């Protein structure tokens, strides 16, 4: 099978977006789903996602992607999302994050706070006013965490 990411990346980046993630697997009714997650500064609206979805679908059809029928799902990562790549960590600097580590770092395996920095060696999270360096090799999972009360206040204005 053709590599979905290799087909999708030039379409996404050519349209001025960041390719956040591509997965292909089980989906609705046993039909596989190709999930393409994209982002850009300032966020995305439904019309933009729809137009990009059409471009991606045309490229996949042209290249004969998929053995039979599949679903295409194009979306933004949302307010809360996993962090997997250095680019994603870098973009999340200044955001609240929750990081789980394989081994205890400063006596804890769960670290929630403000992401202060990120590089290939690891990240630094401000946990309750204390900066905690976390080596990249120790990170099991990481995700952004929304302050929902602040988000709801923003929407109410």
RAFENCOR-V516327 format. One line per field, one symbol per residue. phi: phi as a letter, one per 40 degrees, with the letter a starting at -180 (. if undefined). burial: # if it has 9 or more other C-alpha atoms within 8 Angstrom, else .. A space follows every 10 residues. Layout:
phi = ???
burial = ???
//
This chain:
phi = .ccdccccdc cccccgbccc abbbadacfg ccbcbbbbaa dggbbccccc ccdcccdccc cdcgcgchca cbbbaccgcb acbbbdcccc ccdgccbbbb bcbcbfgbbb bbicccaaac cibbbcbfgb cbcbcdcccc aaacbccccc ccccccc
burial = ...#..###. ###...#### .#.#..#... ########## ...#....## .##.###.## ....#....# #######..# #.#..#.### .##.###### #.......#. ########.. .######... .#.###.##. #####..... #......
//
